[in-house]
Amino acid sequence: MPYKVLLTAGAERDLEALHDYIAHHDSKAAADRVLDRLLKVAGDLTTFPERGSHPRELLVLGIHQYRQVFFKPYRLIYRIIRTEVVVYLIADGRRDMQTLLAQRLLGGPN
């Protein structure tokens, strides 16, 4: 039975921001390619979402319910809830992920 993949509003904003950034600094065609690949990676989670690894920034805090998959350098952070895969964050892995994860997933200061 395939899982249903859902993007949170934050993950949708992440995609828009990444697309805008790449389109501005490279080209719209490059931005479209990256967006298509990220959406494919998210869509691939409909089968075997458990294959994603646990983000090390969360493991050190004892948090094991989130997983990640990559389209380097981008990371998709998600959680499996029954038959749904909820994508919470899509970000360039070169960013300060500890702070970003704390803000987005743990309700830390913005």
ROLUMGU-979313 format. One record per residue (C-alpha): residue in one letter; x, y, z negated. Coordinates in nm, 4 decimals, padded with zeros to 6 digits. Example, Ala and Ser with C-alpha at 12.3 -4.5 7.8 and 13.67 -1.06 7.14 Angstrom:
<recs>
<'A' <01.2300 -00.4500 -00.7800>>
<'S' <01.3670 -00.1060 -00.7140>>
</recs>
This chain:
<recs>
<'M' <00.0000 00.0000 00.0000>>
<'P' <00.1607 00.3290 00.1032>>
<'Y' <00.2029 00.6112 -00.1433>>
<'K' <00.0549 00.9536 -00.0786>>
<'V' <00.3167 01.2324 -00.0704>>
<'L' <00.2113 01.5701 -00.2111>>
<'L' <00.4101 01.8932 -00.2205>>
<'T' <00.3586 02.1280 -00.5119>>
<'A' <00.3103 02.4975 -00.4376>>
<'G' <00.6697 02.5492 -00.5510>>
<'A' <00.8008 02.2893 -00.3037>>
<'E' <00.5992 02.4512 -00.0244>>
<'R' <00.7522 02.7894 -00.1144>>
<'D' <01.0953 02.6243 -00.1120>>
<'L' <01.0380 02.5026 00.2439>>
<'E' <00.9227 02.8453 00.3587>>
<'A' <01.2195 03.0175 00.1951>>
<'L' <01.4685 02.7702 00.3450>>
<'H' <01.3135 02.8095 00.6882>>
<'D' <01.3223 03.1897 00.6646>>
<'Y' <01.6829 03.1896 00.5431>>
<'I' <01.8077 02.9584 00.8175>>
<'A' <01.6097 03.1430 01.0865>>
<'H' <01.7595 03.4734 00.9715>>
<'H' <02.1191 03.3516 00.9333>>
<'D' <02.1282 03.1014 01.2214>>
<'S' <01.8315 03.0587 01.4543>>
<'K' <01.4636 02.9746 01.4500>>
<'A' <01.5419 02.6526 01.6385>>
<'A' <01.7897 02.5473 01.3678>>
<'A' <01.5371 02.6385 01.0978>>
<'D' <01.2692 02.4326 01.2733>>
<'R' <01.5038 02.1309 01.2966>>
<'V' <01.5879 02.1469 00.9259>>
<'L' <01.2211 02.1861 00.8340>>
<'D' <01.1276 01.8864 01.0501>>
<'R' <01.4000 01.6711 00.8902>>
<'L' <01.3013 01.7724 00.5370>>
<'L' <00.9374 01.6905 00.6087>>
<'K' <01.0440 01.3544 00.7539>>
<'V' <01.2482 01.2762 00.4422>>
<'A' <00.9454 01.3641 00.2274>>
<'G' <00.7168 01.1578 00.4526>>
<'D' <00.9487 00.8582 00.4280>>
<'L' <00.8670 00.8459 00.0554>>
<'T' <00.5314 00.6882 00.1434>>
<'T' <00.7180 00.3571 00.1417>>
<'F' <00.9612 00.2595 -00.1343>>
<'P' <00.9779 00.5905 -00.3231>>
<'E' <01.1700 00.4079 -00.5979>>
<'R' <01.4783 00.4092 -00.3721>>
<'G' <01.5609 00.7653 -00.4779>>
<'S' <01.8243 00.8144 -00.7441>>
<'H' <01.7717 00.9985 -01.0714>>
<'P' <01.9127 01.3543 -01.0758>>
<'R' <02.2217 01.3498 -01.2985>>
<'E' <02.1314 01.6931 -01.4389>>
<'L' <01.8163 01.5395 -01.5852>>
<'L' <01.9703 01.2080 -01.6892>>
<'V' <02.2088 01.3878 -01.9256>>
<'L' <01.8972 01.5293 -02.0950>>
<'G' <01.7436 01.1825 -02.1230>>
<'I' <01.4807 01.2544 -01.8545>>
<'H' <01.4262 00.9552 -01.6272>>
<'Q' <01.0894 01.0156 -01.4605>>
<'Y' <01.2188 01.2276 -01.1716>>
<'R' <01.3980 01.1016 -00.8624>>
<'Q' <01.5730 01.2614 -00.5687>>
<'V' <01.6415 01.1989 -00.2029>>
<'F' <01.8739 01.3929 00.0211>>
<'F' <01.8981 01.5547 00.3588>>
<'K' <02.2399 01.6989 00.2855>>
<'P' <02.2958 01.9498 00.1526>>
<'Y' <01.9284 01.9618 00.0542>>
<'R' <01.7732 01.7725 -00.2347>>
<'L' <01.4084 01.6797 -00.2761>>
<'I' <01.3167 01.6230 -00.6399>>
<'Y' <01.0014 01.4206 -00.6979>>
<'R' <00.8085 01.2086 -00.9405>>
<'I' <00.6037 00.8957 -00.8793>>
<'I' <00.2611 00.9133 -01.0421>>
<'R' <00.0550 00.5986 -00.9835>>
<'T' <00.0127 00.5875 -00.6034>>
<'E' <00.1309 00.9434 -00.5395>>
<'V' <00.4730 01.0928 -00.4870>>
<'V' <00.4745 01.4536 -00.6039>>
<'V' <00.7590 01.6649 -00.4647>>
<'Y' <00.8427 01.9448 -00.7096>>
<'L' <01.1556 02.1002 -00.5657>>
<'I' <01.3368 02.1245 -00.2326>>
<'A' <01.6664 02.3068 -00.2654>>
<'D' <02.0174 02.3379 -00.1361>>
<'G' <02.2192 02.1083 -00.3607>>
<'R' <02.5010 02.3631 -00.3748>>
<'R' <02.2870 02.5904 -00.5909>>
<'D' <02.2978 02.5912 -00.9700>>
<'M' <02.0742 02.2872 -00.9937>>
<'Q' <02.0851 02.2659 -01.3740>>
<'T' <01.9181 02.6067 -01.4059>>
<'L' <01.6842 02.5506 -01.1130>>
<'L' <01.5631 02.2169 -01.2489>>
<'A' <01.5180 02.3610 -01.5975>>
<'Q' <01.3076 02.6455 -01.4584>>
<'R' <01.0955 02.4388 -01.2231>>
<'L' <01.0524 02.1112 -01.4082>>
<'L' <01.1072 02.1910 -01.7731>>
<'G' <00.9362 02.5300 -01.7912>>
<'G' <01.2508 02.7218 -01.8770>>
<'P' <01.2899 03.0967 -01.8300>>
<'N' <01.2596 03.2281 -01.4735>>
</recs>
